[in-house]
Amino acid sequence: MPEGHAKPHESPLPGASLDQLFREARSYNAFEPEALPGLLLREIYELAKWGPTASNGNPARFVFLVSPEAKARLAPHMSSSNRPKTLAAPVNVIVAYDLDFWKLTPVLFPHKPEAGSWFSASPGAAQESALRNGSLQGAYLMMAARSLGLDCGPMSGFKTDGVNEEFFKGTSVRVNFVCNIGYGTTEKLFGRLPRLPFEQACQVL
């Protein structure tokens, strides 16, 4: 498409796709035990990576735990209610963010490589941007997994310091949240909980 020309409008996704991604999607607590192939994990990321981040910073880092040994390293740091489902899930993803994401600015934002100085000079700004945009990328990863027919179980019940010490010691990477991925089952599935209506959650000014 020539630069400056209007982009053709895309057609809305069909209702079944919206159901799969949003309306009927759930946070799963139990999954079928079958392992997920490595190529599928790669496919999830290859979709998720296209989601936008500020200055194309791409601060998220994802650690896919698939072996019993790797899950056993994570399990002691999970809350008592999250530990059993973490060990049973086919894949645990540690969704993290890199505080030094700005070092890749010349590669990821080549038309303005000096943008990295916005963060190198301000650790607070780097922390804020890494957490915000890394959270976005974590959500993109979940939506990518759902779009490929998988289910997700995101969790925040864990010891942050313990996970950082176990997996990211001596690095600039920090854990954000943990998400189990696989083919969900109805075991321990809660009833659909309410959501805020538009009138309560939104303003149009």
Beta strands, then each sheet from edge to edge (+ up, - down):
strand 1: 60-65
strand 2: 91-98
strand 3: 151-155
strand 4: 173-182
sheet 1: 1+ 2- 4+ 3-
end
